[in-house]
Amino acid sequence: MNLYSPLREILTRARFESTSERNHFRIVEGPRDYALAEHEFNRIREIIERFGHYLDSTELLKLRKDLQKYDTVIPAYDPSKGPTTWYRFLDNNLDQHLEYVEKKCAQLSNELRDLTSI
């Protein structure tokens, strides 16, 4: 719950959310790229640091490696709010991790249903 659900939520939003601000920071090379605001990127790193031991060790290493493959953009900003850095990833770097997390969430949900069914 502390690992898979937040990762799925953040990665899904970064991949599929179609707000004008998020779309503006996606990489133009592909239609399925990820755009993470600085607070989302930091949250993913916090989640991995705190709960990463629950991930398969190979998946954890790949995810850490792929999270280093980003391009940053700091757009013009309102001086009263300060700058927000956006982290952009190509879909082929993060798609596999989103699929892994979604499968794991489905598996855990099925296990919970089986355990609680009468």
LINLINKA-V498902 format. One record per pair of residues at least 12 apart in sequence whose ideal C-beta (glycine too) atoms are under 7 Angstrom apart, sorted by sequence separation. I is the first residue (numbers start at 1). GAP is how many residues later the second one is. D is the distance in whole Angstrom. If there is no record, write none. Layout:
BEGIN
i:I gap:GAP d:D
i:I gap:GAP d:D
END
This chain:
BEGIN
i:22 gap:13 d:5
i:72 gap:13 d:6
i:73 gap:13 d:5
i:72 gap:14 d:7
i:48 gap:15 d:7
i:72 gap:15 d:6
i:73 gap:15 d:7
i:48 gap:16 d:7
i:15 gap:17 d:7
i:70 gap:17 d:4
i:71 gap:17 d:5
i:70 gap:18 d:6
i:15 gap:19 d:5
i:70 gap:19 d:5
i:14 gap:20 d:4
i:69 gap:20 d:7
i:14 gap:21 d:6
i:14 gap:22 d:5
i:44 gap:23 d:7
i:69 gap:24 d:5
i:14 gap:26 d:6
i:66 gap:27 d:5
i:66 gap:28 d:6
i:10 gap:30 d:5
i:66 gap:31 d:7
i:10 gap:33 d:6
i:10 gap:34 d:6
i:63 gap:34 d:5
i:7 gap:37 d:7
i:7 gap:40 d:6
i:6 gap:41 d:6
i:59 gap:41 d:6
i:3 gap:44 d:6
i:27 gap:44 d:7
i:38 gap:46 d:6
i:41 gap:46 d:5
i:37 gap:47 d:6
i:38 gap:47 d:4
i:3 gap:48 d:4
i:25 gap:48 d:6
i:2 gap:49 d:5
i:37 gap:49 d:6
i:36 gap:50 d:7
i:3 gap:51 d:5
i:35 gap:51 d:6
i:36 gap:51 d:5
i:35 gap:53 d:6
i:34 gap:54 d:7
i:33 gap:55 d:6
i:34 gap:55 d:4
i:33 gap:56 d:7
i:33 gap:57 d:6
i:34 gap:57 d:7
i:33 gap:58 d:5
i:32 gap:59 d:4
i:30 gap:60 d:6
i:34 gap:60 d:5
i:25 gap:61 d:4
i:27 gap:61 d:5
i:29 gap:61 d:7
i:30 gap:61 d:6
i:26 gap:62 d:7
i:25 gap:63 d:6
i:27 gap:63 d:6
i:11 gap:83 d:6
i:15 gap:83 d:6
i:11 gap:86 d:7
i:12 gap:86 d:7
i:11 gap:87 d:5
i:11 gap:90 d:7
i:8 gap:93 d:5
i:7 gap:94 d:5
i:8 gap:94 d:6
i:4 gap:97 d:5
i:8 gap:97 d:6
i:4 gap:100 d:5
i:5 gap:100 d:7
i:4 gap:101 d:5
i:4 gap:104 d:7
END
